[in-house]
């Protein structure tokens, strides 16, 4: 417990706060036209949903996540205060990477299945692809069923299988949230550490949101291993647009 607030409460609501704060930073940075992967005109004409609807959809998903997280912490009984403090740094790091692996595996499998099942894509996953030109606070814009099955269940499995404490989950889910927002931000800013250390990044995921990449680059939010292993990896090259800004092009075979 931190002060008068339990770790469970922080693990539930800190990632939600992080989502809107980090997204808000990108809203402010959006004025840097030379680093946009799409023009404003493309964002206005290609996206099939209003930003107001996106905000409402994200808030609904976060409400569902909060309910599930509260129930999960209550059922697991994993407060992790004293026991977590006694664990070695190696154990914390190991559990963190296990959680990353579990989340990546679950999301890849669910994400790919939702693309290949015509009913699920048409009625559920297509909601997220209404954002052909992604932006930061649209990262969690999904059909509520997808948000529950892919994101919320994936997060719960990561927490339970890794064995991390509720205190450690504050850091893990906040980090996963920041990474997900960054992958959808639509900006390729110099010095962005996610672009330096992760192949799975803003441009990589932008390829997936385009029609030609719809059956590729399913991996999210951390690594690209499952795309490479299972044959859905589409590398890209960043090029300058004549009218300013950048664009991610798929590499030709």
N, C-alpha and C positions, 0 to 999 in steps of 0.2 A: 504494500500500500504506500502511495506517495501522498504524504499529508493526510487529508481526510478523504481522498479519492482512491478507490480500490484499483488495482492493476487491471481487473476485469473491465471496469468502466472505462479506463483509459484505453485498453486494447480495443474496445468497441468504438469509441468516439474520436480518438486522436486521428486514426486514418481518414475519417470523414473530414475533419478539420484540415488535415494536410492536403487532401484532394482539392479543396476550394482555395486554399492559400497558394498552393503551387500552380494551380490553373490560373489564378488571378495574376501571378507573376508573368505568365506567358501571354495573358491578355494585354498587359502593359508592353511586353516585348514585341508584340505583333506588328508594331509600327516599322520594324526593321525590314523593309521590303526586300532588300538584297539577300536575305537569308530564308525567305519563304520558299517552300517547295511547290506552292501553287499561287497563282495570282488571286487577288481579292475578287476579280470578276469570275474566276473559276469557282471560288467558294460560293458566290452568290447564285450562280447558274446551275452548278452540278449537284449541290446538296439538295436533298429532297425533303428536308424537315427544318422547321424554324428553330432558332436558338432557344426560344421560350419553351418549345416542346421538349427540346433536349434537356434543359434544366429540370423541368418537371419529371422527365423520365429518370434522370440520374438521382434526384431526390427520392423517388419511389424506390429505386433499387437500394439506395443507402438505408432507407427505412427498413426494408426487408432484411438487409445484411445485419442491421443493428439488433433486430429481433432474434435472428438465428444465432448471432454471436453471443448474445445474452444467455440464450438457452444452452449453447455449447459450453460456455464457461461454468454454468450452473451444474450441468450434467457431469462434466469432466472433473470438477472439484479441484482444478489445477491452479492454485493461487501462486505457487512457486516462489514465495518470498524468501524463507530461510533456506530451502533446498536449492534454489537457483543460485543463491550467493555462495554456496559451497562447491558448485561445479567449476571445473577448470575452464580456462578460455578455449582450449581445444574442443571441449564438449559443446560449448555454446556455438562455436563456429561450425562444428560438424552438424549440429541440429539445424542451423540456419541453412546450410547447403542442402541438407536432406529435404527441408521444406521447399527450397527453390526447385529441386528436382521433382518432387511430388507435384507441385503446382504446375510446372511446365508440362509434365507428362499428362496430367489430367486435362489441362486446357488444350493441349495439342490434339488429343484424341477426341474430345468433345467438339472442338472447333472444326476439325476436319470432317467429322461425321455430320455436323450441321450444314456443311457445304455440299456434301454428297447425297444427303437425304433431301429430296426435292420438297417434301412436305415441310420439314423443319426449316429449310432455308426460306421458303416462301412465306411461311406464317410466323417464324420466330427470328432467325438470324438475319434476315434481310433488313430488319429494323436498324441494326448497327451499320449496315452498308448503305443506308440512306445518306450517310456522311461519306461521300466519295472523296471529299477534301476534308480530312480529319482536322480537328482542333482540340486544344487541351481539355476543356471542360466537357467535351463530348466523349471522352475516353470510356466512360461507363454507361454511355447511352445504349441500352439494349432493350429487347422485350423482357418483361419481368421474369418469364420462365427461363430465358437464357441467363439472366443475371443470377437466378437462384441455382441453376444446374451447373453452369460453368464457373462463375466467379465465387459464389458463396459456398457451394459444396467443395469446390477446389481449395478454397481457403481453409475450410474445416478439416479436410483430409490432410493438408499440409501441417496444420497445427497438431492433429492427433497422431499422425504417423511419425513425425519428427520427435515428438515428446517434449517440445519446447514448453517453457512455463508461460503463464499469462503475461508476465512482465516482459519476457523476450518477444512475445507476440506483438507488443506495442511497436517495437523496432522493425520486426519483420513485415508486418502488414503496412506500416507507414512507408517502408522502403519499396514494397511491391506497388503501393499506390503511386508513389512518385515515379517509379519506372513506367508504369502503365500510362500515366498522364504524359510523360516525356515522349513515349512512343507515338502518341497521337497529336503532339503539339504543332506539327507542320512547319517547324523551323529547324534549320540546320545551323546552329550558332557555333562560332569558333570557340574551342576550349570546353565544349560540353563533355564532361567525363563519361557520360553514358555512351556517347558516340565513339569515344576512344577505347573503352574497355568492353563494350558489348557489340557483337555483330548484329544482334537483334536490337534495332534502334529505330529512330524516327523514319529514316528513308526505307529501311527494310520493311517496316510495317506499312508504309505508304504504298509500296509496290502491291501489297495484298489488297489494298482498298481500290485499286484500279481494275478495270475489266480484264486486262490481260494477265493480271496476277491473282485472279480470284481463286484459283485452284493451287496456289503456291504460298509459301511463307506463312504457314498456319501457326508456327511456334510463337508463344508468348507466355510470360512477359520477359523472360531472362535470356535464354540461350537459343541457338539454332540447331541443336544436335538432332532433334527428331525430324526436322525438315531434311537434313543431310542424310540421315540414316534411311528414311522412308521415301526418298525421292521427290520431295516437294520443295526443294531449295531453289530459289531464284535469286542469284546475286544481281547486283545493280552497279551502275556507274552514275556518279553525280556530274551533271553538266550545267554550265551557265546558260540561262535563257537569254535570247537576244533582247527581250524587253525588260531584263533585270530579274534577279532572283535565281533560284536553282531548280533543277528537276532531276528526279531519279529515273534512269532508264534501265530496263532489264538488259543484262549482258546477253549477247547473241551466242548461241552454241558454236 
